[in-house]
Amino acid sequence: MPNQLDKSVNQRFSSRLGLLLSALGIAVGTGNIWRFPRIAAQTGGDEGAGAFLLAWLLFLFLWSIPLIIAEYALGRKFRSGVIGIFIKAVGKKLAWMGTFVAFVSTAIAFFYTVVVGWCIYYFVYTLTHSMPETTPDAMAIWNNYQGSRWPFLFHSLAVVLGALAIWKGISSIEKVNKILVPALLVIILISVVRAITLPGSGEGIKYLFTIQWSQLKEPGTWLAALTQNAWDTGAGWGLFLTYAAYMQSRHQVVKNAFITGIGNNTISLLAAIMIFGTVFSVLQNEMGMSGEETLEIMRTSGPASTGLTFIWMPQLFARMAMGTPLAILFFLGLSFAGLSSIISMFELSTRVLIDTGLKRSHAIGIVVLTVYLLGLPSARNLNLLSNQDFVWGIGLMISGAFIAFAIIRNKISVVSSDINAIPRDWKVGKSWAFSIRLFIPLAALILLVWWMFLSVTVFAPDAWYNPFNPFSMMTCLAQFGLVFMIFILFNRVITSAMKV
């Protein structure tokens, strides 16, 4: 019972603003600024990336917002960590589903802290060095960093900062996000204004929003749109489940879910406008590259998809007026975005451990040590980091389907009645029930099968069966299978450890 657990589980967000900013901290991360523009460029056609944006927006309303509503509703009702919520919602025999959801977010944290370490390093670098003006110079900075011990130091710094932010529970999380998220929004707005005033930036923005209808026939467009929307919003990660356990009873579920989802996607679009405008302006207008050459750089440059952010952006800043201050703001914003997301991932893992009876300080210590040690391989090997990004990005679809199942098992009509009883909140009806009961499970199943078929026939026809190929179908199946086997075999041990 709660009174047997650490006192921090009884904390509540002090205000709706604190809840919303913390929820936006979950949603707004490096996925918006580092990942979204890259995926848009990779998924876009020769004429534009607008088809990807359409699919991405569709999944916002059919996948992400319904799942955020589901997470808010379950967390608010059962007020436990992720595994505890699944025990209460679906029963002990199926609690391994909750363990998988919790593990996916934690597995992402293993390499996410490494990426945030990159952001912090580049922020420090921009404060103390001039920007590189050529690709060899930019590559030298990146390679020197990766070949040194700095990745381990900045990985550990990201882990420590995340731990400090959650040290006192939701009270400290709320205070930190009240600083990080508004500061990030200001930085993004300043950067966007500067980007759209660059000569030739309109070509990049035009490409971003131009719809090439034939792209909607490509399975990759839909798969990328769904996984990116899950990345963007944090839907299906179990992070909103965790924060919702600290909601006040009067806090709205549906309104907050819509504000969180739409606010997050707005920030992603602003980040994409900033990146596409800046890249097209400098590469085409100043360096005379063609549109095809510009897109190729955005899609492929650099190991582990780092090229656009960490190799090309510093060069672009070096070529524009007021570039250095903008570079400082850009990497500071990236660092803030990453840290706000790390905080939610750490709180998820910490709350699960607290539910076993551990004190918060001891739980945080275990999380810090685990994330640091299991993040070391990604800090050293970029291929492994790319593999983990690939595997657990797809794993988010499974997590989302499990959360939808928890609502179904707990009866959609009952959960809907609970939500609709909240004063001054919007009501949920048939559209939400449709998404939870049919669309989300079917979309997850169809896209996973679709992806496996394409892996065998198109993406890696000669290596799909090789689990050591970082982007093969078998690497996903092997890792998913191992995790599921462990969690199902030890399900009784895990559930018996929970004091919920």
Beta strands, then each sheet from edge to edge (+ up, - down):
end
